Amino acid sequence: MNEFLEKEERIVRMLRTCYDPEIPVNIYDLGLIYKIDPKEDGSVDIDMTLTAPNCPAVDFIVEDVEMKVGSIEGVTSVNVNIVFDPPWDQEMMSEEAKLELGFL
């Protein structure tokens, strides 16, 4: 596997350890991560959304993502962009997340 894919895989594994404190499913499986863009210089741009625009945990979640992804070897900085287009809905969740939350 090439280095780029390995880094992206490590980022995804780390994102699966980040949770919205009000939902018992990680943000990756919830479908909140729209884009992961690791750069040659070690920086990583992440586009993500929230389950609701007025999510009270936004600061906690962003800080958790920045801290955990930033701890990956070779990552020099993390830029989290909160976006609301397209709007999040339950269809974006993984099968595992739907099962965990009782939607299947």
N, CA, C and O atoms as a GROMACS GRO file, in nm:
protein
  416
    1MET      N    1   0.086  -0.118   0.000
    1MET     CA    2   0.000   0.000   0.000
    1MET      C    3   0.090   0.124   0.000
    1MET      O    4   0.192   0.127   0.070
    2ASN      N    5   0.053   0.224  -0.078
    2ASN     CA    6   0.141   0.341  -0.083
    2ASN      C    7   0.127   0.426   0.043
    2ASN      O    8   0.031   0.413   0.119
    3GLU      N    9   0.223   0.513   0.062
    3GLU     CA   10   0.230   0.593   0.184
    3GLU      C   11   0.108   0.682   0.204
    3GLU      O   12   0.062   0.700   0.316
    4PHE      N   13   0.056   0.738   0.094
    4PHE     CA   14  -0.062   0.825   0.103
    4PHE      C   15  -0.182   0.748   0.158
    4PHE      O   16  -0.251   0.797   0.248
    5LEU      N   17  -0.207   0.627   0.105
    5LEU     CA   18  -0.320   0.547   0.151
    5LEU      C   19  -0.300   0.501   0.295
    5LEU      O   20  -0.396   0.495   0.372
    6GLU      N   21  -0.177   0.469   0.332
    6GLU     CA   22  -0.149   0.429   0.469
    6GLU      C   23  -0.180   0.543   0.566
    6GLU      O   24  -0.239   0.522   0.671
    7LYS      N   25  -0.140   0.665   0.528
    7LYS     CA   26  -0.167   0.780   0.614
    7LYS      C   27  -0.317   0.804   0.626
    7LYS      O   28  -0.367   0.830   0.736
    8GLU      N   29  -0.388   0.796   0.515
    8GLU     CA   30  -0.533   0.816   0.519
    8GLU      C   31  -0.600   0.708   0.605
    8GLU      O   32  -0.695   0.737   0.678
    9GLU      N   33  -0.552   0.586   0.596
    9GLU     CA   34  -0.608   0.478   0.677
    9GLU      C   35  -0.583   0.503   0.826
    9GLU      O   36  -0.671   0.479   0.908
   10ARG      N   37  -0.464   0.553   0.861
   10ARG     CA   38  -0.436   0.586   1.001
   10ARG      C   39  -0.526   0.700   1.049
   10ARG      O   40  -0.571   0.700   1.163
   11ILE      N   41  -0.552   0.796   0.961
   11ILE     CA   42  -0.641   0.908   0.996
   11ILE      C   43  -0.782   0.856   1.022
   11ILE      O   44  -0.846   0.894   1.120
   12VAL      N   45  -0.831   0.769   0.934
   12VAL     CA   46  -0.966   0.713   0.952
   12VAL      C   47  -0.974   0.634   1.083
   12VAL      O   48  -1.071   0.647   1.158
   13ARG      N   49  -0.872   0.554   1.112
   13ARG     CA   50  -0.872   0.478   1.239
   13ARG      C   51  -0.879   0.573   1.357
   13ARG      O   52  -0.950   0.546   1.454
   14MET      N   53  -0.807   0.685   1.349
   14MET     CA   54  -0.808   0.781   1.459
   14MET      C   55  -0.944   0.852   1.468
   14MET      O   56  -0.994   0.876   1.578
   15LEU      N   57  -1.003   0.885   1.354
   15LEU     CA   58  -1.135   0.950   1.354
   15LEU      C   59  -1.241   0.859   1.416
   15LEU      O   60  -1.340   0.908   1.471
   16ARG      N   61  -1.221   0.731   1.406
   16ARG     CA   62  -1.316   0.637   1.466
   16ARG      C   63  -1.304   0.633   1.619
   16ARG      O   64  -1.381   0.562   1.684
   17THR      N   65  -1.211   0.708   1.675
   17THR     CA   66  -1.201   0.720   1.822
   17THR      C   67  -1.261   0.852   1.870
   17THR      O   68  -1.259   0.881   1.990
   18CYS      N   69  -1.314   0.932   1.778
   18CYS     CA   70  -1.374   1.062   1.812
   18CYS      C   71  -1.526   1.049   1.814
   18CYS      O   72  -1.587   0.993   1.722
   19TYR      N   73  -1.587   1.100   1.921
   19TYR     CA   74  -1.731   1.087   1.939
   19TYR      C   75  -1.796   1.221   1.968
   19TYR      O   76  -1.736   1.308   2.032
   20ASP      N   77  -1.918   1.237   1.921
   20ASP     CA   78  -2.006   1.342   1.971
   20ASP      C   79  -2.047   1.293   2.109
   20ASP      O   80  -2.097   1.181   2.120
   21PRO      N   81  -2.028   1.373   2.215
   21PRO     CA   82  -2.057   1.323   2.350
   21PRO      C   83  -2.203   1.284   2.372
   21PRO      O   84  -2.235   1.216   2.470
   22GLU      N   85  -2.292   1.325   2.283
   22GLU     CA   86  -2.434   1.293   2.300
   22GLU      C   87  -2.477   1.170   2.220
   22GLU      O   88  -2.591   1.126   2.232
   23ILE      N   89  -2.386   1.114   2.137
   23ILE     CA   90  -2.422   1.002   2.049
   23ILE      C   91  -2.317   0.892   2.066
   23ILE      O   92  -2.197   0.919   2.055
   24PRO      N   93  -2.359   0.768   2.093
   24PRO     CA   94  -2.262   0.660   2.120
   24PRO      C   95  -2.202   0.596   1.995
   24PRO      O   96  -2.174   0.476   1.995
   25VAL      N   97  -2.183   0.674   1.888
   25VAL     CA   98  -2.124   0.624   1.764
   25VAL      C   99  -2.016   0.724   1.721
   25VAL      O  100  -2.036   0.845   1.735
   26ASN      N  101  -1.904   0.676   1.670
   26ASN     CA  102  -1.796   0.766   1.631
   26ASN      C  103  -1.837   0.853   1.512
   26ASN      O  104  -1.927   0.819   1.435
   27ILE      N  105  -1.768   0.967   1.499
   27ILE     CA  106  -1.806   1.066   1.397
   27ILE      C  107  -1.784   1.016   1.255
   27ILE      O  108  -1.852   1.061   1.163
   28TYR      N  109  -1.690   0.923   1.236
   28TYR     CA  110  -1.667   0.869   1.101
   28TYR      C  111  -1.785   0.783   1.058
   28TYR      O  112  -1.838   0.800   0.948
   29ASP      N  113  -1.826   0.691   1.144
   29ASP     CA  114  -1.938   0.603   1.110
   29ASP      C  115  -2.071   0.677   1.109
   29ASP      O  116  -2.166   0.633   1.045
   30LEU      N  117  -2.079   0.789   1.179
   30LEU     CA  118  -2.200   0.872   1.172
   30LEU      C  119  -2.214   0.940   1.036
   30LEU      O  120  -2.321   0.988   1.001
   31GLY      N  121  -2.104   0.942   0.959
   31GLY     CA  122  -2.108   1.007   0.828
   31GLY      C  123  -2.080   1.156   0.836
   31GLY      O  124  -2.114   1.230   0.744
   32LEU      N  125  -2.017   1.201   0.944
   32LEU     CA  126  -1.990   1.344   0.962
   32LEU      C  127  -1.864   1.390   0.889
   32LEU      O  128  -1.844   1.510   0.870
   33ILE      N  129  -1.779   1.296   0.847
   33ILE     CA  130  -1.656   1.332   0.777
   33ILE      C  131  -1.682   1.332   0.627
   33ILE      O  132  -1.715   1.228   0.570
   34TYR      N  133  -1.669   1.446   0.564
   34TYR     CA  134  -1.695   1.460   0.421
   34TYR      C  135  -1.567   1.449   0.337
   34TYR      O  136  -1.571   1.400   0.225
   35LYS      N  137  -1.453   1.494   0.392
   35LYS     CA  138  -1.329   1.492   0.313
   35LYS      C  139  -1.210   1.482   0.406
   35LYS      O  140  -1.204   1.547   0.510
   36ILE      N  141  -1.114   1.399   0.367
   36ILE     CA  142  -0.984   1.389   0.435
   36ILE      C  143  -0.880   1.415   0.327
   36ILE      O  144  -0.871   1.342   0.229
   37ASP      N  145  -0.800   1.520   0.346
   37ASP     CA  146  -0.704   1.558   0.243
   37ASP      C  147  -0.565   1.576   0.304
   37ASP      O  148  -0.528   1.686   0.342
   38PRO      N  149  -0.486   1.464   0.313
   38PRO     CA  150  -0.349   1.476   0.363
   38PRO      C  151  -0.260   1.540   0.256
   38PRO      O  152  -0.267   1.502   0.138
   39LYS      N  153  -0.178   1.635   0.296
   39LYS     CA  154  -0.089   1.706   0.203
   39LYS      C  155   0.054   1.653   0.215
   39LYS      O  156   0.089   1.587   0.313
   40GLU      N  157   0.133   1.683   0.114
   40GLU     CA  158   0.274   1.642   0.112
   40GLU      C  159   0.353   1.697   0.232
   40GLU      O  160   0.444   1.631   0.282
   41ASP      N  161   0.317   1.818   0.277
   41ASP     CA  162   0.391   1.882   0.387
   41ASP      C  163   0.352   1.830   0.525
   41ASP      O  164   0.403   1.878   0.626
   42GLY      N  165   0.262   1.732   0.530
   42GLY     CA  166   0.221   1.674   0.659
   42GLY      C  167   0.094   1.734   0.715
   42GLY      O  168   0.039   1.684   0.813
   43SER      N  169   0.045   1.841   0.654
   43SER     CA  170  -0.080   1.898   0.702
   43SER      C  171  -0.198   1.814   0.652
   43SER      O  172  -0.186   1.744   0.550
   44VAL      N  173  -0.308   1.820   0.722
   44VAL     CA  174  -0.427   1.745   0.685
   44VAL      C  175  -0.547   1.839   0.692
   44VAL      O  176  -0.571   1.903   0.795
   45ASP      N  177  -0.621   1.848   0.582
   45ASP     CA  178  -0.747   1.923   0.581
   45ASP      C  179  -0.862   1.824   0.593
   45ASP      O  180  -0.867   1.724   0.521
   46ILE      N  181  -0.952   1.852   0.684
   46ILE     CA  182  -1.068   1.766   0.705
   46ILE      C  183  -1.193   1.852   0.695
   46ILE      O  184  -1.208   1.951   0.767
   47ASP      N  185  -1.284   1.814   0.605
   47ASP     CA  186  -1.415   1.877   0.599
   47ASP      C  187  -1.511   1.786   0.673
   47ASP      O  188  -1.519   1.666   0.644
   48MET      N  189  -1.582   1.842   0.768
   48MET     CA  190  -1.680   1.763   0.842
   48MET      C  191  -1.802   1.847   0.869
   48MET      O  192  -1.800   1.970   0.858
   49THR      N  193  -1.908   1.779   0.904
   49THR     CA  194  -2.032   1.847   0.938
   49THR      C  195  -2.075   1.805   1.077
   49THR      O  196  -2.002   1.733   1.146
   50LEU      N  197  -2.190   1.849   1.117
   50LEU     CA  198  -2.246   1.816   1.247
   50LEU      C  199  -2.386   1.761   1.225
   50LEU      O  200  -2.446   1.783   1.120
   51THR      N  201  -2.438   1.690   1.323
   51THR     CA  202  -2.573   1.637   1.308
   51THR      C  203  -2.677   1.748   1.310
   51THR      O  204  -2.788   1.732   1.259
   52ALA      N  205  -2.640   1.862   1.369
   52ALA     CA  206  -2.729   1.979   1.371
   52ALA      C  207  -2.642   2.104   1.370
   52ALA      O  208  -2.538   2.107   1.436
   53PRO      N  209  -2.682   2.208   1.296
   53PRO     CA  210  -2.601   2.330   1.287
   53PRO      C  211  -2.571   2.396   1.422
   53PRO      O  212  -2.468   2.461   1.437
   54ASN      N  213  -2.658   2.379   1.518
   54ASN     CA  214  -2.638   2.442   1.649
   54ASN      C  215  -2.586   2.344   1.753
   54ASN      O  216  -2.613   2.359   1.872
   55CYS      N  217  -2.512   2.244   1.708
   55CYS     CA  218  -2.458   2.140   1.798
   55CYS      C  219  -2.376   2.204   1.909
   55CYS      O  220  -2.278   2.273   1.882
   56PRO      N  221  -2.414   2.181   2.035
   56PRO     CA  222  -2.341   2.243   2.146
   56PRO      C  223  -2.202   2.184   2.168
   56PRO      O  224  -2.120   2.244   2.239
   57ALA      N  225  -2.174   2.069   2.108
   57ALA     CA  226  -2.045   2.003   2.130
   57ALA      C  227  -1.943   2.032   2.021
   57ALA      O  228  -1.839   1.968   2.016
   58VAL      N  229  -1.971   2.128   1.933
   58VAL     CA  230  -1.883   2.153   1.818
   58VAL      C  231  -1.739   2.178   1.861
   58VAL      O  232  -1.647   2.121   1.802
   59ASP      N  233  -1.716   2.262   1.960
   59ASP     CA  234  -1.579   2.292   2.002
   59ASP      C  235  -1.509   2.168   2.055
   59ASP      O  236  -1.392   2.145   2.024
   60PHE      N  237  -1.579   2.088   2.133
   60PHE     CA  238  -1.522   1.965   2.187
   60PHE      C  239  -1.484   1.870   2.074
   60PHE      O  240  -1.374   1.814   2.075
   61ILE      N  241  -1.574   1.851   1.977
   61ILE     CA  242  -1.549   1.757   1.868
   61ILE      C  243  -1.431   1.803   1.782
   61ILE      O  244  -1.344   1.723   1.750
   62VAL      N  245  -1.428   1.931   1.745
   62VAL     CA  246  -1.319   1.984   1.662
   62VAL      C  247  -1.185   1.970   1.735
   62VAL      O  248  -1.085   1.929   1.675
   63GLU      N  249  -1.182   2.003   1.863
   63GLU     CA  250  -1.058   1.992   1.940
   63GLU      C  251  -1.013   1.846   1.949
   63GLU      O  252  -0.894   1.817   1.940
   64ASP      N  253  -1.108   1.755   1.967
   64ASP     CA  254  -1.075   1.612   1.974
   64ASP      C  255  -1.015   1.564   1.841
   64ASP      O  256  -0.915   1.492   1.840
   65VAL      N  257  -1.077   1.603   1.729
   65VAL     CA  258  -1.026   1.565   1.596
   65VAL      C  259  -0.886   1.621   1.576
   65VAL      O  260  -0.796   1.549   1.534
   66GLU      N  261  -0.868   1.750   1.605
   66GLU     CA  262  -0.736   1.812   1.586
   66GLU      C  263  -0.629   1.745   1.671
   66GLU      O  264  -0.518   1.720   1.623
   67MET      N  265  -0.661   1.716   1.796
   67MET     CA  266  -0.564   1.656   1.887
   67MET      C  267  -0.529   1.512   1.843
   67MET      O  268  -0.412   1.476   1.836
   68LYS      N  269  -0.631   1.432   1.814
   68LYS     CA  270  -0.606   1.292   1.782
   68LYS      C  271  -0.540   1.274   1.644
   68LYS      O  272  -0.444   1.198   1.632
   69VAL      N  273  -0.590   1.342   1.542
   69VAL     CA  274  -0.529   1.331   1.410
   69VAL      C  275  -0.389   1.393   1.412
   69VAL      O  276  -0.298   1.343   1.347
   70GLY      N  277  -0.373   1.501   1.488
   70GLY     CA  278  -0.243   1.566   1.500
   70GLY      C  279  -0.139   1.480   1.569
   70GLY      O  280  -0.019   1.506   1.558
   71SER      N  281  -0.183   1.377   1.642
   71SER     CA  282  -0.088   1.289   1.712
   71SER      C  283  -0.033   1.179   1.622
   71SER      O  284   0.056   1.104   1.662
   72ILE      N  285  -0.085   1.168   1.500
   72ILE     CA  286  -0.038   1.064   1.407
   72ILE      C  287   0.100   1.101   1.355
   72ILE      O  288   0.126   1.216   1.318
   73GLU      N  289   0.189   1.002   1.353
   73GLU     CA  290   0.325   1.026   1.303
   73GLU      C  291   0.319   1.077   1.160
   73GLU      O  292   0.251   1.020   1.074
   74GLY      N  293   0.392   1.186   1.135
   74GLY     CA  294   0.396   1.245   1.001
   74GLY      C  295   0.296   1.357   0.978
   74GLY      O  296   0.305   1.428   0.879
   75VAL      N  297   0.200   1.373   1.071
   75VAL     CA  298   0.104   1.482   1.058
   75VAL      C  299   0.159   1.604   1.132
   75VAL      O  300   0.189   1.598   1.251
   76THR      N  301   0.171   1.714   1.059
   76THR     CA  302   0.229   1.835   1.116
   76THR      C  303   0.123   1.934   1.164
   76THR      O  304   0.147   2.010   1.257
   77SER      N  305   0.006   1.935   1.100
   77SER     CA  306  -0.103   2.023   1.142
   77SER      C  307  -0.235   1.969   1.089
   77SER      O  308  -0.238   1.893   0.992
   78VAL      N  309  -0.344   2.009   1.156
   78VAL     CA  310  -0.477   1.963   1.118
   78VAL      C  311  -0.567   2.085   1.106
   78VAL      O  312  -0.576   2.166   1.198
   79ASN      N  313  -0.634   2.097   0.992
   79ASN     CA  314  -0.728   2.206   0.970
   79ASN      C  315  -0.867   2.146   0.951
   79ASN      O  316  -0.895   2.081   0.850
   80VAL      N  317  -0.955   2.168   1.050
   80VAL     CA  318  -1.091   2.115   1.044
   80VAL      C  319  -1.184   2.226   0.995
   80VAL      O  320  -1.194   2.332   1.056
   81ASN      N  321  -1.250   2.198   0.883
   81ASN     CA  322  -1.348   2.292   0.827
   81ASN      C  323  -1.487   2.236   0.854
   81ASN      O  324  -1.519   2.124   0.812
   82ILE      N  325  -1.570   2.312   0.925
   82ILE     CA  326  -1.709   2.272   0.948
   82ILE      C  327  -1.791   2.322   0.830
   82ILE      O  328  -1.793   2.441   0.800
   83VAL      N  329  -1.860   2.228   0.764
   83VAL     CA  330  -1.941   2.261   0.647
   83VAL      C  331  -2.082   2.206   0.666
   83VAL      O  332  -2.103   2.111   0.742
   84PHE      N  333  -2.177   2.265   0.598
   84PHE     CA  334  -2.315   2.218   0.608
   84PHE      C  335  -2.377   2.188   0.472
   84PHE      O  336  -2.499   2.181   0.458
   85ASP      N  337  -2.290   2.169   0.371
   85ASP     CA  338  -2.337   2.137   0.238
   85ASP      C  339  -2.259   2.017   0.188
   85ASP      O  340  -2.139   2.030   0.166
   86PRO      N  341  -2.319   1.903   0.169
   86PRO     CA  342  -2.462   1.879   0.180
   86PRO      C  343  -2.503   1.864   0.326
   86PRO      O  344  -2.422   1.825   0.410
   87PRO      N  345  -2.628   1.893   0.356
   87PRO     CA  346  -2.676   1.876   0.493
   87PRO      C  347  -2.669   1.728   0.534
   87PRO      O  348  -2.699   1.640   0.454
   88TRP      N  349  -2.630   1.704   0.657
   88TRP     CA  350  -2.621   1.567   0.708
   88TRP      C  351  -2.761   1.509   0.726
   88TRP      O  352  -2.854   1.580   0.767
   89ASP      N  353  -2.775   1.380   0.696
   89ASP     CA  354  -2.897   1.309   0.734
   89ASP      C  355  -2.860   1.165   0.769
   89ASP      O  356  -2.747   1.122   0.746
   90GLN      N  357  -2.954   1.092   0.823
   90GLN     CA  358  -2.927   0.958   0.875
   90GLN      C  359  -2.881   0.859   0.769
   90GLN      O  360  -2.820   0.758   0.802
   91GLU      N  361  -2.908   0.886   0.643
   91GLU     CA  362  -2.865   0.797   0.536
   91GLU      C  363  -2.713   0.797   0.519
   91GLU      O  364  -2.658   0.708   0.454
   92MET      N  365  -2.645   0.895   0.576
   92MET     CA  366  -2.499   0.905   0.565
   92MET      C  367  -2.427   0.814   0.665
   92MET      O  368  -2.306   0.796   0.657
   93MET      N  369  -2.501   0.756   0.758
   93MET     CA  370  -2.441   0.670   0.859
   93MET      C  371  -2.403   0.535   0.800
   93MET      O  372  -2.468   0.487   0.706
   94SER      N  373  -2.299   0.475   0.855
   94SER     CA  374  -2.261   0.339   0.815
   94SER      C  375  -2.366   0.241   0.867
   94SER      O  376  -2.446   0.275   0.954
   95GLU      N  377  -2.365   0.120   0.811
   95GLU     CA  378  -2.457   0.016   0.859
   95GLU      C  379  -2.436  -0.010   1.008
   95GLU      O  380  -2.532  -0.032   1.082
   96GLU      N  381  -2.308  -0.008   1.052
   96GLU     CA  382  -2.276  -0.032   1.193
   96GLU      C  383  -2.339   0.074   1.282
   96GLU      O  384  -2.392   0.044   1.389
   97ALA      N  385  -2.332   0.201   1.238
   97ALA     CA  386  -2.389   0.310   1.316
   97ALA      C  387  -2.541   0.297   1.323
   97ALA      O  388  -2.600   0.316   1.430
   98LYS      N  389  -2.603   0.265   1.210
   98LYS     CA  390  -2.749   0.248   1.210
   98LYS      C  391  -2.792   0.135   1.303
   98LYS      O  392  -2.891   0.146   1.375
   99LEU      N  393  -2.716   0.026   1.302
   99LEU     CA  394  -2.745  -0.087   1.390
   99LEU      C  395  -2.730  -0.046   1.536
   99LEU      O  396  -2.816  -0.075   1.619
  100GLU      N  397  -2.618   0.021   1.568
  100GLU     CA  398  -2.591   0.065   1.706
  100GLU      C  399  -2.702   0.156   1.758
  100GLU      O  400  -2.739   0.148   1.875
  101LEU      N  401  -2.754   0.242   1.671
  101LEU     CA  402  -2.855   0.340   1.713
  101LEU      C  403  -2.998   0.287   1.697
  101LEU      O  404  -3.095   0.358   1.724
  102GLY      N  405  -3.011   0.161   1.652
  102GLY     CA  406  -3.143   0.100   1.641
  102GLY      C  407  -3.222   0.140   1.519
  102GLY      O  408  -3.345   0.130   1.521
  103PHE      N  409  -3.155   0.186   1.412
  103PHE     CA  410  -3.226   0.223   1.291
  103PHE      C  411  -3.242   0.108   1.192
  103PHE      O  412  -3.306   0.124   1.088
  104LEU      N  413  -3.183  -0.009   1.224
  104LEU     CA  414  -3.198  -0.127   1.137
  104LEU      C  415  -3.276  -0.234   1.209
  104LEU      O  416  -3.300  -0.342   1.154
   0.00000   0.00000   0.00000
